[in-house]
Amino acid sequence: EVIDVGHFLPMAFADWFSRKEMRASSTAQSVLLVDDSAFFRNMLAPVLKAAGYKVRVAPSAQEGLSALRSGQTFNVVLTDIEMPDMNGFEFAETIRADHNLSQMPIIALSSLVSPAAIERGRQAGFHDFVAKFDRPGLIAALMTDITGAPIEHLPFEEALAAAERLTGIRAYWPEEEFRKHYRAGRITAADLTAVLAE
């Protein structure tokens, strides 16, 4: 059974989603999250905010397009694939066809990640394809698509800080040892996040 913790947290703590540590900084990257499922919007938006992103949600592809065309600046679009009316593939193709939006990084979110879906996503114009429950993979994809560099090329301090923000856990291991392995490519930023999340 899956429990929507995002539904219950404000019941226990009225200020949960407005707390200072949940607010994005003025220099934070802006993410448009498009998903028809309130459950997934409520699950992913706090994760993204905790990782330092500004998040705007849209419950449909049409509302996502309206947000993109409203003049608000977004650094990346995260979109569900399985949506009524306009699915994620059609949404991505519509973005790619709009000369004002055609360069926007788009990341697909799906509960079903198959080679055929990934190939269809490439054809539609997605930069990346991430399983909805893969938090470390999502943050890694965001960091790569926003910075334009593979996550492994981020400085150790940035990778560690992102991993700690994502998991909410402060690392207490011998940092110099991990820094040495990270620089040598034996540990990636995604590995750091996965270790902290365990």
TAMO-V526511 format. One line per field, one symbol per residue. ss: DSSP state (a for helix, b for strand, c for the rest). psi: psi as a letter, one per 40 degrees, with the letter a starting at -180 (. if undefined). Layout:
ss=???
psi=???
This chain:
ss=ccccaaaaaaaacccaaacaaacccccccbbbbbcccaaaaaaaaaaaaacccbbbbbccaaaaaaaacccccccbbbbbcccccccaaaaaaaaaacccccccbbbbbbccccaaaaaaaaaacccbbbbcccaaaaaaaaaaaaacccaaaccaaaaaaaaaaaacccccccaaaaaaaaacccccaaaaaaaaac
psi=hhhgddddddddgdedeeideeiiieeiihhhhhhehdddddddddddddeeihhhiheiddddddddeeeihidihhiidgiichidddddddddehddedehhhhhhiehhidddddddddeeidihhidegdddddddddddddeiideeiidddddddddddeehhhfigdddddddddeeehidddddddde.
